[in-house]
Amino acid sequence: MEEIEVYRVLMDERWELEDLYDFPYTYSQIHSFIYCFDFNLDENKEKRIDSSLINYPWQGGYSYTNIYRVLQGLIPKEDTPKIAEIKYASPGWIDLFMNPDVALQVAKSVGILVGAGVAAVEGYKRIDKARLEMARNRKKQQMEFAEFSANEVKYLNQMSEELAKSLGFESLQKLNARTKNPEVTLKLLLAHHRRMNKLTEYIALGKASLPEKIEKKLTNKFSRR
């Protein structure tokens, strides 16, 4: 037996069958975003991500689906979240083997969004509406593929800063440098917000809780193989 660290997601109330898919899937995407954009990867992996950020069209769901696949595929095996134990009771839990620093950052970020409450939801709606309006206007003026003006860049950056703050995302400047496009940065943050909001719904319904602490437990030393 050995003592190991796990991150424990607390479960309560009654989960539906689809929750056992939706929650881990959403958590995994959020984890990959934070792991790859809020922490440092090695240079080759960062170049692989940057290539996708610059070359994807970012005009539909394809780009978003594939960027998450790219992010998840670049996380080292030892840091990819794996289920150590599930106990369904009241209360119950899901114990995860994963990088503890990233686990705590996910919990902290979700806590910030929960704390922002209605203001974060309304801010998301307002920002997404403004982004769509800007895109429509540029298309009308046949400028959709032209460089953004200084005022447009400023406005896009302001919206990204507001989103990043409500999401607890700490590496906005670096993300901007990697996308080389303030609209792509904003679209990524909006996509991240949609996924984060799914987790806040679990918390609001009392189905899950994400503590900002790491648990220690005894386990068979072969159980992680």
C-alpha positions, -999 to +999 in steps of 0.1 A: +000+000+000+011+036-006-003+070+001-012+090-031-028+123-039-062+125-056-086+152-065-120+145-051-151+158-068-179+157-043-213+143-055-247+148-040-284+146-049-295+123-077-275+121-109-291+111-142-274+085-163-263+111-189-246+130-161-220+102-159-210+112-194-216+149-195-198+159-163-165+140-170-166+151-207-170+188-198-145+186-170-119+170-193-123+198-218-120+225-192-090+207-177-073+206-212-079+243-218-064+253-184-036+228-186-024+239-221-032+277-218-027+285-181+004+264-176+036+260-196+041+231-220+074+221-237+082+241-269+072+214-294+038+210-279+032+247-278+041+250-315+016+222-323-011+242-305-001+275-321-003+260-355-039+250-349-048+284-334-034+302-365-046+278-393-081+268-382-108+289-398-128+295-366-160+299-385-179+269-371-180+240-347-152+221-365-125+244-352-137+242-316-141+204-316-107+199-330-088+223-308-100+205-277-088+172-293-054+187-300-052+200-264-062+167-248-038+148-271-008+169-259-013+163-221+012+138-208-003+104-199+005+108-162-013+142-161-045+131-180-073+128-154-082+092-146-108+078-123-094+063-092-127+056-075-164+065-077-187+062-047-223+071-054-240+079-021-252+110-003-226+123-001-205+105-027-174+113-047-153+108-078-116+105-070-093+115-099-056+108-105-044+141-121-019+169-118-028+185-085-019+221-095-042+219-125-070+203-104-068+232-080-067+258-108-099+243-123-116+244-089-105+280-083-116+291-118-150+275-114-153+291-080-146+325-094-173+320-121-198+308-095-190+338-073-197+362-103-232+348-105-257+365-127-232+392-137-211+366-155-240+351-173-252+385-185-217+395-194-213+364-216-246+371-234-237+408-239-202+400-252-213+372-275-240+395-290-214+423-295-190+399-312-217+387-336-228+423-343-192+432-352-189+402-375-222+411-392-211+447-398-178+437-412-194+412-435-219+439-447-190+462-454-171+434-471-144+437-446-147+403-429-112+392-440-096+426-436-073+436-407-092+449-376-090+486-370-073+499-338-107+506-323-120+471-331-088+455-316-093+476-284-129+466-281-122+429-287-094+430-261-117+447-236-143+420-240-116+393-236-103+409-205-138+409-190-143+373-198-109+362-186-115+379-152-149+362-147-133+328-157-102+332-135-080+328-166-046+342-158-027+339-192-047+362-215-017+381-227+001+349-236-030+335-254-033+367-274+003+364-285-003+328-295-035+333-316-022+365-332-059+375-336-080+392-309-112+377-324-099+342-321-088+348-285-123+361-277-139+331-295-118+307-274-127+324-242-164+323-251-161+285-258-143+280-225-170+300-208-198+278-222-180+247-208-173+263-175-210+273-172-220+236-176-200+228-144-215+258-125-249+243-133-240+210-115-229+231-086-260+252-086-282+221-087-263+206-057-251+177-078-214+184-075-188+204-056-152+212-066-132+218-034-099+237-035-079+210-018-061+177-026-070+145-008-046+118+003-056+081+003-041+047+007-041+025-024-025-006-038+008+004-055-002-014-087-037+002-090-025+031-112-010+009-139 
